[in-house]
Structure formats: structure tokens, C-alpha cells
């Protein structure tokens, strides 16, 4: 493979980092340009007829993340990028909606229940709503999410924090310390009260707990989530939804199914 092709494949792999997840579909015929990409380690998930005579090809990196390549009828050239119509609307978004099956978050919910998490809020038997949150102890937006959700944990929301270690070298010992704590509410409160400082919940890095933290990260990656915080919850119809990033305070009643709770924390002023 020449240097130009190598650079193109590197760019394609980079593009996969910001795309959506979907299960695999079979595909049996494709041009040499697509075969070259497959040979680089990507997997063909689906193909479709796109606008302008192009053929669309959905490829994944094997970690639940997908992107679209386009080829001309002769298949000699593969193009990575967004396709727009005459009004400026993204056709990529339409194709993703049409040709990528929706992730089965119900199945993921079952996996989350058996993952390693620490609960904040009421006991499960008393909880009015449950939310899962992937978090890294060094994630500033996770800290703000804790600030945003804490008033709701006072009125029936149970947040099950799933620690991962992806942002800094000390993310792992902090995650292990959190999972090792016997009082989840106290541990979460103390960790966030000391955010940006060394945790006072000092315990040796237990190998068994370390393995649980690593399994949490693999679960997150398996479903195509690439950053923290990532929240999963049931909407008012009971359907499992996913939200990446810090939610706006105005979205929390719909996400929790609970009445809006006042929150005057100045750190959240931009996120109302």
C-alpha cells in the first residue's frame, strides 16, 4: 500500500471516533477501494444507493463505531466525508438514520445492571428512577453532572456511577477506591468534594477491583461511547435512552421523570 493510501486510511480511522454505533449486517460485493479499507482492519456493515449516482458504504472499526464512504459507479475512488443536498442538509445523517439499526439499549441496560457501579441516592427499593452514568474521577463534566443530579437524588433518583479510568494515570486508583468504598453515598460525596485533589479514600489498587474498572471501560467501548459522562436512563415511556455529555438542567425533569429541582450552583449557570 502506498503512502497516500496509508494516510487516507489513517484519516478514515480518525473519522470513526465521532460516529454512531450499529450492529453488523452482511455485505457480499464491493469494489477494490472498499476491499483495501477492509484489509486495513475495518469491517463492512452495510451498503446503499446514495444521491448523485454514488454508492454508500458503512464501515466499522470493530468497537461499535461507524462511518460512511462513498464510491462512484466504477468504484475506482472512495471518498470520506459528509454529503449535503441543495438545501445544505446533511445526507449522512439521513443515511445513518435509515441504514443503521438503532442500538439495542434494552440489551445494554441488562449489561449495566451487572457492571461494577456505586449508587448515589435512595436504596433501590425506594428509588423512583434509576440512571447509569459512566464517569472518570478526573472528568470535569462528570463533576458538574454530579452537581446537576444531586438535588434529584434527594427526591427519588438513584444514580449508579460506573467508574472508568481513561483520562489520567490516577484515574485508576481513584476508580478502585470508589468501588472499594462500603458507603457509596459518602464515597461519591467525598470524591466530588475533593475533585481535582488527591482522594482521601486511599486503598491499595486491588487487582480484582481493577479488573472491574477495566471491564467497565470495555462495556462503554463495546456500545460505541467514547467519552464521559455518558448517561443511560428510561424516559417516561420506559424506553432506554442515552445521553453523552453534561445534560442541561432544563432536560433533567424529562430524563428523571421527577419534578424540576432548584439548583443555584454558579458552576452550572451556563448549563441551564
C-alpha positions in Angstrom: 0.0 0.0 0.0 1.5 3.4 -1.0 1.9 6.3 1.4 -1.1 8.2 0.1 -3.4 5.2 0.8 -1.9 4.8 4.2 -2.7 8.4 5.0 -6.2 8.1 3.7 -6.8 5.0 5.9 -5.5 6.8 8.9 -7.9 9.7 8.2 -10.8 7.2 7.9 -9.9 5.6 11.2 -9.8 9.0 12.9 -13.2 9.8 11.4 -14.7 6.8 13.1 -14.1 8.2 16.5 -17.0 10.6 16.3 -19.7 8.5 14.6 -22.6 6.4 15.7 -23.0 2.7 16.7 -24.9 -0.1 15.0 -24.9 -3.9 14.8 -23.3 -5.8 11.9 -25.0 -6.5 8.6 -23.8 -8.8 5.8 -22.4 -7.4 2.6 -21.1 -9.6 -0.2 -20.0 -7.4 -3.1 -17.7 -4.4 -3.0 -15.1 -2.6 -5.2 -11.3 -2.9 -4.8 -11.2 0.5 -3.0 -13.6 -0.8 -0.3 -11.6 -4.1 -0.1 -8.5 -2.1 0.6 -10.1 -0.4 3.5 -11.4 -3.7 4.8 -7.9 -5.1 4.5 -6.7 -2.3 6.8 -8.9 -3.8 9.6 -12.3 -2.2 9.1 -15.5 -4.2 8.7 -18.2 -3.6 6.1 -21.6 -3.3 7.8 -24.0 -2.2 5.0 -24.2 -0.5 1.6 -26.8 1.5 -0.2 -27.5 3.7 -3.2 -26.7 7.3 -2.4 -27.6 10.6 -4.1 -25.8 11.7 -7.3 -25.1 8.2 -8.5 -22.8 7.4 -5.6 -22.7 4.1 -3.7 -22.6 4.4 0.1 -20.6 2.0 2.3 -21.0 1.8 6.1 -17.8 0.6 7.8 -17.0 0.0 11.4 -13.8 -0.2 13.4 -15.0 -3.2 15.4 -15.7 -1.2 18.6 -19.3 -0.2 17.7 -18.3 3.0 15.8 -19.2 3.5 12.1 -18.6 5.9 9.2 -19.7 6.2 5.6 -17.5 6.1 2.5 -18.9 6.9 -1.0 -17.8 5.5 -4.3 -18.6 6.4 -7.9 -20.1 3.7 -10.1 -16.7 2.5 -11.4 -15.5 2.1 -7.8 -12.1 3.4 -8.5 -12.2 6.1 -5.9 -13.5 6.1 -2.3 -14.5 9.4 -0.7 -14.8 10.0 3.1 -16.8 13.0 4.2 -20.3 14.5 4.6 -22.7 14.6 1.7 -25.2 17.6 1.5 -28.3 18.2 -0.6 -29.1 21.5 -2.4 -30.6 23.0 0.8 -27.5 22.3 2.8 -29.0 19.4 4.8 -26.7 16.5 5.7 -27.5 13.4 3.8 -25.1 11.5 6.0 -27.5 12.0 8.9 -30.4 10.7 6.8 -28.5 7.7 5.7 -27.4 6.9 9.2 -31.0 7.1 10.4 -32.2 4.9 7.5 -29.5 2.3 7.1 -28.0 1.8 10.6 -30.2 -0.2 13.0 -30.7 1.5 16.3 -28.6 0.2 19.2 -30.4 -2.2 21.5 -30.1 -0.1 24.6 -32.5 -2.5 26.4 -29.8 -5.2 26.0 -27.2 -2.7 27.2 -29.4 -2.0 30.3 -29.1 -5.6 31.3 -25.3 -5.4 31.0 -25.3 -2.2 33.1 -27.1 -3.9 35.9 -24.3 -6.5 36.2 -21.5 -4.0 35.8 -19.5 -2.5 38.7 -21.2 0.6 40.0 -21.7 2.8 43.1 -25.1 4.1 43.9 -25.9 7.6 44.9 -29.4 8.4 46.3 -32.0 6.1 47.8 -32.0 2.4 48.2 -33.1 0.6 45.0 -36.4 -0.5 46.7 -37.2 3.2 47.4 -35.9 4.7 44.1 -38.4 6.4 41.8 -36.0 6.4 38.9 -32.6 4.9 38.1 -29.9 6.3 35.9 -26.5 4.9 35.0 -23.5 7.2 34.4 -20.1 6.3 33.1 -17.6 8.6 34.8 -13.9 9.3 35.2 -12.8 10.8 38.5 -10.7 13.4 36.6 -13.6 14.4 34.3 -14.7 18.0 34.9 -18.1 17.5 33.2 -18.7 14.3 35.3 -18.2 16.5 38.3 -20.7 19.1 37.0 -23.1 16.2 36.2 -22.9 15.2 39.8 -23.7 18.7 40.9 -26.7 18.8 38.5 -28.1 15.4 39.5 -27.6 15.6 43.3 -30.8 17.5 44.0 -32.7 14.8 42.2 -31.1 12.1 44.3 -32.7 13.8 47.3 -36.2 13.2 45.8 -36.0 9.7 44.5 -33.4 9.4 41.7 -30.7 6.7 42.2 -27.6 7.4 40.1 -25.4 4.3 39.5 -22.0 5.7 38.8 -19.9 3.4 36.7 -16.2 4.4 37.1 -13.8 4.1 34.2 -10.1 5.1 34.0 -9.3 6.8 30.7 -8.3 10.4 31.4 -5.2 10.4 33.7 -2.8 8.0 35.4 -4.5 8.4 38.8 -8.0 7.8 37.3 -7.5 4.1 38.0 -6.7 4.3 41.8 -9.5 6.8 42.2 -11.9 4.4 40.4 -10.7 1.5 42.5 -11.1 3.5 45.7 -14.7 4.4 44.8 -15.7 0.8 44.1 -14.0 -0.4 47.3 -16.0 2.0 49.5 -18.6 0.5 51.7 -20.8 3.6 51.8 -21.5 4.7 48.2 -23.2 8.0 49.0 -20.4 9.1 51.3 -17.7 8.0 48.9 -19.3 9.8 45.9 -19.8 13.0 48.0 -16.2 12.9 49.3 -14.7 12.3 45.9 -16.6 15.2 44.4 -15.9 17.5 47.4 -12.2 16.8 46.7 -12.5 17.0 42.9 -9.1 18.0 41.4 -7.3 16.9 44.6 -5.9 13.6 45.8 -8.7 11.4 47.1 -8.7 10.8 50.8 -10.3 7.3 50.2 -6.9 5.7 50.0 -6.8 2.0 49.4 -4.3 -0.3 47.6 -5.1 -1.0 44.0 -6.9 -4.3 44.4 -6.4 -6.4 41.3 -10.0 -7.8 41.4 -11.5 -4.3 41.5 -9.0 -3.1 38.9 -10.4 -5.8 36.6 -13.9 -4.5 37.2 -12.9 -0.9 36.2 -11.3 -2.3 33.1 -14.5 -4.3 32.3 -16.5 -1.1 32.7 -14.3 0.6 30.1 -14.7 -2.3 27.7 -18.5 -2.2 28.2 -18.5 1.5 27.4 -16.4 1.0 24.3 -18.5 -2.0 23.2 -21.5 0.2 22.8 -19.7 3.0 21.0 -19.4 5.5 23.7 -16.1 7.4 23.6 -16.3 10.0 26.4 -17.5 10.7 29.9 -20.0 11.4 31.2 -22.4 9.1 29.3 -25.8 8.7 30.9 -28.4 6.0 30.3 -31.9 6.2 31.7 -35.5 5.3 30.9 -37.8 8.0 29.5 -41.4 8.5 30.6 -42.5 5.8 28.1 -40.0 3.3 29.6 -37.6 3.4 26.7 -33.9 3.3 27.4 -32.2 6.5 26.2 -28.5 7.5 26.1 -27.0 11.0 26.6 -23.4 11.8 26.1 -22.0 14.8 27.9 -23.3 17.1 30.6 -27.1 17.5 30.3 -28.8 20.9 30.6 -30.6 21.5 33.8 -33.8 22.0 31.8 -33.6 18.5 30.5 -33.4 16.8 33.8 -37.1 16.6 34.7 -37.7 14.7 31.4 -34.7 12.5 31.9 -35.5 11.6 35.5 -39.3 11.7 35.4 -39.2 13.8 38.5 -40.3 17.4 39.2 -37.7 20.1 38.4 -35.4 20.7 41.4 -33.9 24.1 42.1 -30.2 24.3 41.6 -28.4 27.6 42.1 -24.9 26.3 41.9 -22.9 29.0 39.9 -20.8 26.4 38.2 -23.9 25.3 36.4 -25.1 28.8 35.3 -24.1 28.1 31.6 -25.9 24.8 31.5 -29.5 25.8 32.4 
